[in-house]
Amino acid sequence: MKQVTINIKDNKYSFFLELINKMDFISIVDNDDWYENLSQNEKNSIEKGINDIEKGRIHSHEEVMTIARKKISDLRNSK
């Protein structure tokens, strides 16, 4: 039996993928490591974010929303 390999870079073809996935003689293998396709700047940003989390330099959603509401209120009141 022959093996069919299909490289799909876009999820626009989800219907097609579902259809061929149902065929027992076809297997879809995703060998793409998304991290390797990032720019160095994007990788650096991810590493910085991980470092911030590890060092506890984070804010909860509630804290961020409180700060944002205050800034918006201050801007409205300064007009």
N, C-alpha and C positions, 0 to 999 in steps of 0.2 A: 504494500500500500504506500502511496506517495503522501508526503506531508506538504500541506499548503501553509505558507507563511504570509501573513498580511500585515503590513506596517501602516497603521492609521495614526495620524498626528492630531486629529481633530475629532471632537465628540459629536459633530454634526451628523455623523453616520450611525447614530445609535440604533435606528431601526434596522439598518443593514447588519450591524453587529449582532443584534438580537436574533435575527433570522439565521445568520450563518453559525451562531453559537449553538443552535438547535440541531445542527448537522453533526452527527457523531464522528465524522471523518475529518472535521476541521477543528483545529485548536488555535486560539488566539493567545499569543504570548506578548506581554508588554515588557520589553527589555529596556525601555527608556527610563533612565534615572533623571527625574525632573531637576534635581539639585545640580547635576552636571551641566544643565542647559542654562543656568542662571549666570548673570554677569558677575564679575568680581565684586562690584558695588553692592549688588543684591545679597551676595553671600556674606559680605562684611556687615550689612545691616542685620541679617539674621543672627550672626554671631554676637553683635552688639546687644540685640534683644535678649538673647539667651544669657549673656553676661549680666545684663540689668536684672533679669529675673533671679538669677543665682545670688546676686548681691542685695536683693530685696528692694531694688529701685523700681517699684511698681505702684500703681494706683488702682483702686477698685473702680468699677463702672459708676457706682454711686458718687465717689469722690470727683471723678471727672465731670459728671453731669452737674454736680453742685458748683464746681468752678466755672463751667461753661454758662450756667444760668446766671451766676453772679456777673460775669463779664458782659453778657448780653444785657442784663439789667443796667449795669453801669454805663454801657454805651447808649442805651435808650435815654437814660437820665441826664447824660451829658449834652444832649442836643438842645 
